[in-house]
Amino acid sequence: MATDPQASSLDDARTHLRAFGGAFVVVALALLVAVIFVSLLQPLVEAFGVAPESALGRALTSAAQFVGFGVAAVGYLVVTEQRELVSVRAPTARDAAWVAGGLLGLVSLYLAIVFGMEALGIQMAGSNLIAQGQDEPVYYLYLIPVTLLLVGPTEELVFRGVVQGSFRRAYGPVFGVVAASAVFAAIHWSSFSGSGRFVTLGVILLLGATLGTVYEKTENLFVPAAVHGLFNTVQFVYVYATATGLL
């Protein structure tokens, strides 16, 4: 049976629009809802006598931001009836092994890149988040539960779950991992300052691709979410220990 070229072209256009349009909408929605949640939190924080610029105030602001991320992603999946994009289940012993191995692999990759950059004299951008805690190192400790319970799960839900899922459905897992990692890196542009931003975003792309690969291998969003949260925790513990003279 002959294939109608016009119908095929329309199907391709719908596929591209659904993948790229869906990725754009969920990321834009996540950013918008995050801003709304942060704005709603500010008066509550002040009402309880917490200064918004204090370490606790900034940590609570970060928490509100990622609650917004989660609400936006779940809302998108429910409203568009695309819950099948995200694969998640109760973790098994195999998943736990993947979490341990994924964390070790991610930390090893990051250290190899950092040491390699230093050896080559390539400068990476400074983290605005790390800079915020230099005056109050306890800020890094406040961020640990935030990153474990909110940052890891909600960022992975948005970028690995919805974005990668949308691209995977349209173009396959390899494109899905690469495209979602590129979006994940780009969204962190404002998180860094100084020279070396593009280098740093390249590093984030590689780390994101690692998380995306772990997700594809395990087919359980819990695993990259846990790896992501634990990886950030390792960094916060190290920065806290350095800032307080423990290291």
RAKA-V231881 format. One record per backbone hydrogen bond with DSSP energy under -0.5 kcal/mol. NH is the residue of the N-H (numbers start at 1). CO is the residue of the C=O. Records with the same first field share a line. If there is no record, write none. Layout:
BEGIN
NH=CO + CO
END
This chain:
BEGIN
5=3
8=4
9=5
10=6
11=7
12=8
13=9
14=10
15=11
16=12
17=13
18=14
19=15
20=16
21=16 + 17
22=17 + 18
23=19
24=20
25=21
26=22
27=23
28=24
29=25
30=26
31=27
32=28
33=29
34=30
35=31
36=32
37=33
38=34
39=35
40=36
41=37
42=38
43=39
44=40 + 41
45=41
46=42
47=43
48=44
49=46
50=45
51=49
54=51
57=51
58=54
59=55
60=56
61=57
62=58
63=59
64=60
65=61
66=62
67=63
68=64
69=65
70=66
71=67
72=68
73=69
74=70
75=71
76=72
77=73
78=74
79=75
80=76
81=78
82=77
85=82
86=83
88=86
96=92
97=93
98=94
99=95
100=96
101=97
102=98
103=99
104=100
105=101
106=102
107=103
108=104
109=105
110=106
111=107
112=108
113=109
114=110
115=111
116=112
117=113
118=114
119=115
120=116
121=117 + 118
122=117
123=121
125=196
126=193
128=191
129=191
131=127
132=128
133=129 + 130
134=131
139=136
140=137
141=137
142=138
143=139
144=140 + 141
145=141
146=142
147=143
148=144
149=145
150=146
151=146
152=147
154=150
155=151
156=152
157=153
158=154
159=155
160=155 + 156
161=156
162=157
163=158
164=159
165=160 + 161
166=162
167=163
168=164
169=165
170=166
171=167
172=168
176=172
177=173
178=174
179=175
180=176
181=177
182=178
183=179
184=180
185=181
186=182
187=183
188=185
189=186
191=188
192=189
193=126
200=196
201=197
202=198
203=199
204=200
205=201
206=202
207=203
208=204
209=205
210=206
211=207
212=208
213=209
214=210
215=211
216=212
217=213
218=214
219=215
221=87
223=220
224=220
225=221
226=222
227=223
228=224
229=225
230=226
231=227
232=228
233=229
234=230
235=231
236=232
237=233
238=234
239=235
240=236
241=237
242=238
243=239
244=240
245=242
246=241
247=241
END
